[in-house]
Amino acid sequence: MEQTELKLELDSKDEIVSVETDEQKIIEITRKLVLTAKSTLLEDDLLYQIIKLTKCDLTTANDILDKMKELGLSVCTNYMMAEYSLQMFAEMRGYVTEELEQLDKKSQEIEEKAEKRESQFMEKYGTDRSKWSDEVWEEFENGD
C-alpha cells in the first residue's frame, strides 16, 4: 500500500509542475508568435504554430490550446474571421508589454511613411491611379 500512496503523491506533484510548465510554455509560444507578427490566427493555424514551435504531437498541441482558452484566449477573438487575437491575449495576460508598445510604434511609423510616400506619388502623378504608367507603378511598388 505504501507504494501506491507514494505513486499517487508523485502523480499529484507532477500535475502541479505540469500546470506551471504549461503556462510557461504558453508564454513562450505567445511571445514568439506576437513578436513575429503572427498575432491573429485561425484555430488550425494556431495548432500548426504550436506544433512547429514545440515539436509536439497534435494531442499535446490541443492540450496547450485548451489551456490557452482556459487562460482567456477564448474571449480574444475576431468573430467575423473566427480568428484568435494572440496580441489581445498577450496584453490581457501581461505576457508582452514594452515589446508591444515598440511594435505598435514601429508599425505606426511604417504606416505613416507609406501614407506620406503615397501622397507624394499622388501629388506627382495624379490621384487617379488608373492613369499611372507601368513605370510609375514599378517605382511605387519597388521604392525606386
N, C-alpha and C positions, 0 to 999 in steps of 0.2 A: 504494500500500500504506500509506503514511503516514496517509492519511485514514481508512482502515478501522481502523487501530490506535488513532487518536485517538478515533474514534467509540466503539469498544469500551471505551476507558478512561473516556470520559464516561458511557457507559451504566453502567459498574460504579460510578462515583461517584454517579450518580442513584439507584441501588438502595440504597446506604448511606443517603443522605439520606431516601429514601422510607421505609426501615425506622424511622429515628428519628422522622420525621414521623408515621408510623402510630402509634407508641406515644404520642406527644404528643396526637394526635387521640383515641386510646383513653382516655387520662387525662381529657381534657376531657369526652368523652361519658359516661364512667363517673361522674365527679363530678357532672355535671348531673343524671343520672338518679337517683343515690343521694340527692343533696341535695334533689330534688323528690319524694321518696318513691315513685319508680318503681324500686325496688330488686329486685323479683322479677318476672321476665318470661319468658313463653314465647318460643321462638326467633323466631317470626314477629313477635311484638310488639317484640322487641328489634331486629329488622331494620327495622321500621317506625320506631322511635325513632331509629335511626342515620340513616335516610334523612331523617327530619324535622329532625334537628339539623344534619346536614351538607349537606343538599340534594344528595346524591349519587344515583347510579343504583343499581339492585339489585345489579349485579355488584360495584360498589365496596363496597356495604354488606356483601355476603357476604365480600369480602376482609377487611374490617375485623373482622367476626365471626370469621372463621378465625384472624386474628392474635390476637384476644382469647382464643380457645380455646387457641392455642399458648402464650399467656402464663399459662394456668391456669384460665380460665373453665370449661373442660370438667369440672373437678373441683369446681366451686362450683355444684352443682345440688341441687334438691329432687326426688328420684327419684319420689316419689308424684305430684307435679304436673307433672313434666317441665319445670320452670322453672329458669332460671339465677338465682342469687343474686348480683346485682351488688354488694350490700353486702359479702358474703363475699369476692368477687373484689377489691373496692377495699381491704378490710382486708388481704388477703393480699399485694397488690402495694404497699401503703403509699400509695395514691392519695389517701385521705382519712383523717385521724387525729383531730385535735381536733374537726373538724366532726361526725364520727360520735359522739363522746362527748357533744357538745352535743345532737345529735338524739336519742340514747338517753335522755339525762337529761330532755329535753323530753317525749318520748313517755311516759316513766315518770311524770312529773308529771301529764300529761293522764290517763293511766290511773288514777292514784291519785285524782285529782279525780272522775273518772267513778264509780269504786267507792265513794267517800265519798258522792257525790250519790245513787247508787243505794241505799246502805244507809240514808240519811236518808229517802228515799221509802218504803222498805220498813218502816222504823220508824213512819213517819207513817200510811201507808195499808195496811200489812199485807204479808206476804211472798207471799201468793197474788196474783200479778199478774192473774190471770184475773178477779178481783173489782174491779180498778181501773176507775173510770169513764172515759168518754171525755175528760172534763175533766182528770182526773189524768194520763192518758196524754199529752194535749196539753201539759200543764205539764211533764211529764217530758221529752218529746222536744224541746220548744222552749226549755226553760230559763227559763220564766216564773216 
